Amino acid sequence: MRPLVILGGGPAGAAAAITLARAGARPLLLERSAATQEKVCGEFLGADAAAALAGLGIDLAALGAVPVRRAIFAAGRRQGRFDLPFAAWSLPRLVLDEALLALAEASGAEVRRGVAVTAAAWGDGGWRLRLGDGRVEAAGAVVLATGKHELRGLARDAAGGSVGLKLALEGVPIGDAIAVLACAGGYAGLQPRAGGGANLCLALPAGTPGLAAAARDPAALLALVAGGSAVARDLLRDAVAVWARPLAVAAVPYGYIAPAESGVFRVGDQAAVIPSLCGDGIAMALGSGRLAAQAILAGQGAAMHQAGWARHVQPGMRVARAMDVALARAPGAVALAAGWLPGMARWAARRTRLGDPRA
Ligand SMILES: Cc1cc2nc3c(=O)[nH]c(=O)nc-3n(C[C@H](O)[C@H](O)[C@H](O)COP(=O)(O)OP(=O)(O)OC[C@H]3O[C@@H](n4cnc5c(N)ncnc54)[C@H](O)[C@@H]3O)c2cc1C
C-alpha cells in the first residue's frame, strides 16, 4: 500500500507534493492530463500567491510573468481606477502548472501524468483508488486536489451553477492593469497575458442570457463584455481572438467551503472556492496544499486540518461574496466607489487574499 497519494497536479496538489517530498516523504501524485492544459483562470497572481511561489523556489519574473500594478472597475459610463496595494503578476497556467509539477518531481515526489483516478473508496484500513486503465492503487492517506472536478466516492456536496469562460486575445491595450468589467449577468476580468496579448476571463450564473452563445463563439463573448461599459468597448475595439472558441467550465460552486470530514485532505478548489476576481484561488490552492502536507507530516487528522482551513478562509470569503454580489447587482456604484474611495478598494483587495496564514 502507498502511504500517501495526491490526486490532481494543479497548484494545490503540486504544493502538497513539494512540501511532503522536501520533508523526506515520497508521495505519489496522479495527474490525469499527460501534458499541462489551459485552464479557465484569469491568471492573476496576487501578493500571497507570489510569496507562496517564492517560498517554494519559483521565480515569477524568470518564468516570464508580467507585472500587474493597477485596477480598473467599469460599468456603463462609470469607471474607477486605483493602484493595487501589493505587487501582482500575470502568468499563463500552462507555464505555472508545468513549473510546479517539475518542481514536485525534482523535490522527490513520484509524479505520474496521464493517469486519471475514476473513483475512490475507503475499506480495510485504506483507500482503494480505481485508475482509468482499470488498475487499482491502495493508499493509506489521500490528498484530494482535483480542482473543479468531482471524484466518484468523494464528490463535494456543493451547490453552484456558475459557468467560467476564458479567451486569449491580441490587440488589447490593457497595459499593466487588471480591468473588472461589468457585463450582463456579472463581470469579466481582462489583464495582460505574459508573452503578449491579453486574457479575458469571466464566470456568469448558468442561464444568463447570451451565455450559451458566448461559450461557443469568441465574437459573441466579446460583444457580451463590450456591451457592459464604455471602457470595455474601448479596450476590446481591435481585439482579435487567438482561440477558435472560448475555454469553458461549468458548475463552479462559488462560496463553497468544505466541511470537516475525516479520512481525506481536501485542498485547493476541493477545500474552498472563492468568487473569481474577488479573491485568488491559486493562492488558496498553494496555501491549503502546503498546510495539508504539514498536517500530514505532524500526524494531524484530516478533520482537524479541514476545520482549521475553514476558519481561516471564512472571514475573507464573506467579504469576497459581498463584493461578488455588489459587482453583479450594482456595478456602477462599485466603479464609482473604487474611483472615489481607493483606500476602501485597496482594503477589500487585501482582505480577500487568503493564502497560507503562516507564510
Ligand atoms: C472564471 C475563473 C477565473 C479565475 N481566475 C483566477 C485568477 O485570476 N487568479 C487566481 O488565483 N485564481 C483564479 N481562479 C481560480 C483558480 O483557477 C483555482 O482556484 C485553482 O486553479 C485551483 O487549483 P487546484 O489545484 O485546486 O485545481 P486545478 O488547478 O483545477 O487542478 C486540478 C488538477 O487535477 C487534475 N484532475 C482532475 N480530476 C482528476 C482525476 N480524476 N484524476 C487525476 N487528476 C485529476 C486536473 O487535470 C488538474 O490538473 C479562477 C477560476 C475561475 C472559474
The ligand as an SDF file (V2000), in Angstrom:
LIG
                    3D

 53 58  0  0  0  0  0  0  0  0999 V2000
  -13.5230   32.1040  -14.2850 C   0  0  0  0  0  0  0  0  0  0  0  0
  -12.4200   31.8520  -13.2910 C   0  0  0  0  0  0  0  0  0  0  0  0
  -11.3720   32.7650  -13.1830 C   0  0  0  0  0  0  0  0  0  0  0  0
  -10.3640   32.5580  -12.2410 C   0  0  0  0  0  0  0  0  0  0  0  0
   -9.3400   33.4650  -12.1530 N   0  0  0  0  0  0  0  0  0  0  0  0
   -8.3810   33.3120  -11.2260 C   0  0  0  0  0  0  0  0  0  0  0  0
   -7.3070   34.2510  -11.1200 C   0  0  0  0  0  0  0  0  0  0  0  0
   -7.1870   35.1820  -11.9060 O   0  0  0  0  0  0  0  0  0  0  0  0
   -6.3890   34.0720  -10.1240 N   0  0  0  0  0  0  0  0  0  0  0  0
   -6.4750   33.0450   -9.2370 C   0  0  0  0  0  0  0  0  0  0  0  0
   -5.6560   32.9580   -8.3140 O   0  0  0  0  0  0  0  0  0  0  0  0
   -7.4650   32.1140   -9.3370 N   0  0  0  0  0  0  0  0  0  0  0  0
   -8.3990   32.2100  -10.3090 C   0  0  0  0  0  0  0  0  0  0  0  0
   -9.3740   31.2620  -10.4310 N   0  0  0  0  0  0  0  0  0  0  0  0
   -9.3740   30.1160   -9.5240 C   0  0  0  0  0  0  0  0  0  0  0  0
   -8.2570   29.1200   -9.8370 C   0  0  0  0  0  0  0  0  0  0  0  0
   -8.2730   28.7840  -11.2040 O   0  0  0  0  0  0  0  0  0  0  0  0
   -8.4440   27.8530   -8.9920 C   0  0  0  0  0  0  0  0  0  0  0  0
   -8.7840   28.2050   -7.6780 O   0  0  0  0  0  0  0  0  0  0  0  0
   -7.1780   26.9900   -8.9700 C   0  0  0  0  0  0  0  0  0  0  0  0
   -6.8780   26.5290  -10.2490 O   0  0  0  0  0  0  0  0  0  0  0  0
   -7.3750   25.8190   -8.0250 C   0  0  0  0  0  0  0  0  0  0  0  0
   -6.2350   24.9920   -8.0700 O   0  0  0  0  0  0  0  0  0  0  0  0
   -6.3950   23.4310   -7.8030 P   0  0  0  0  0  0  0  0  0  0  0  0
   -5.0220   22.8760   -7.7700 O   0  0  0  0  0  0  0  0  0  0  0  0
   -7.3160   23.1970   -6.6650 O   0  0  0  0  0  0  0  0  0  0  0  0
   -7.1960   22.8840   -9.0800 O   0  0  0  0  0  0  0  0  0  0  0  0
   -6.8040   22.8490  -10.6190 P   0  0  0  0  0  0  0  0  0  0  0  0
   -5.8810   23.9250  -10.9710 O   0  0  0  0  0  0  0  0  0  0  0  0
   -8.1080   22.7600  -11.3390 O   0  0  0  0  0  0  0  0  0  0  0  0
   -6.0280   21.4840  -10.7710 O   0  0  0  0  0  0  0  0  0  0  0  0
   -6.6670   20.2430  -10.5930 C   0  0  0  0  0  0  0  0  0  0  0  0
   -5.8790   19.1850  -11.3410 C   0  0  0  0  0  0  0  0  0  0  0  0
   -6.4360   17.9120  -11.0560 O   0  0  0  0  0  0  0  0  0  0  0  0
   -6.4700   17.1550  -12.2430 C   0  0  0  0  0  0  0  0  0  0  0  0
   -7.5410   16.1710  -12.0960 N   0  0  0  0  0  0  0  0  0  0  0  0
   -8.8680   16.4070  -12.0570 C   0  0  0  0  0  0  0  0  0  0  0  0
   -9.5530   15.2750  -11.8870 N   0  0  0  0  0  0  0  0  0  0  0  0
   -8.6220   14.2940  -11.8090 C   0  0  0  0  0  0  0  0  0  0  0  0
   -8.7120   12.8940  -11.6300 C   0  0  0  0  0  0  0  0  0  0  0  0
   -9.9050   12.2940  -11.5060 N   0  0  0  0  0  0  0  0  0  0  0  0
   -7.5720   12.1660  -11.5970 N   0  0  0  0  0  0  0  0  0  0  0  0
   -6.3500   12.7870  -11.7240 C   0  0  0  0  0  0  0  0  0  0  0  0
   -6.2180   14.1060  -11.9040 N   0  0  0  0  0  0  0  0  0  0  0  0
   -7.3370   14.8540  -11.9400 C   0  0  0  0  0  0  0  0  0  0  0  0
   -6.7320   18.1740  -13.3450 C   0  0  0  0  0  0  0  0  0  0  0  0
   -6.2890   17.7130  -14.5980 O   0  0  0  0  0  0  0  0  0  0  0  0
   -5.9500   19.3700  -12.8400 C   0  0  0  0  0  0  0  0  0  0  0  0
   -4.6380   19.4460  -13.3620 O   0  0  0  0  0  0  0  0  0  0  0  0
  -10.3840   31.4130  -11.3900 C   0  0  0  0  0  0  0  0  0  0  0  0
  -11.4230   30.4810  -11.5320 C   0  0  0  0  0  0  0  0  0  0  0  0
  -12.4290   30.6830  -12.4790 C   0  0  0  0  0  0  0  0  0  0  0  0
  -13.5300   29.6790  -12.5990 C   0  0  0  0  0  0  0  0  0  0  0  0
  1  2  1  0
  2  3  1  0
  2 52  2  0
  3  4  2  0
  4  5  1  0
  4 50  1  0
  5  6  2  0
  6  7  1  0
  6 13  1  0
  7  8  2  0
  7  9  1  0
  9 10  1  0
 10 11  2  0
 10 12  1  0
 12 13  2  0
 13 14  1  0
 14 15  1  0
 14 50  1  0
 15 16  1  0
 16 17  1  0
 16 18  1  0
 18 19  1  0
 18 20  1  0
 20 21  1  0
 20 22  1  0
 22 23  1  0
 23 24  1  0
 24 25  2  0
 24 26  1  0
 24 27  1  0
 27 28  1  0
 28 29  2  0
 28 30  1  0
 28 31  1  0
 31 32  1  0
 32 33  1  0
 33 34  1  0
 33 48  1  0
 34 35  1  0
 35 36  1  0
 35 46  1  0
 36 37  1  0
 36 45  1  0
 37 38  2  0
 38 39  1  0
 39 40  1  0
 39 45  2  0
 40 41  1  0
 40 42  2  0
 42 43  1  0
 43 44  2  0
 44 45  1  0
 46 47  1  0
 46 48  1  0
 48 49  1  0
 50 51  2  0
 51 52  1  0
 52 53  1  0
M  END
$$$$
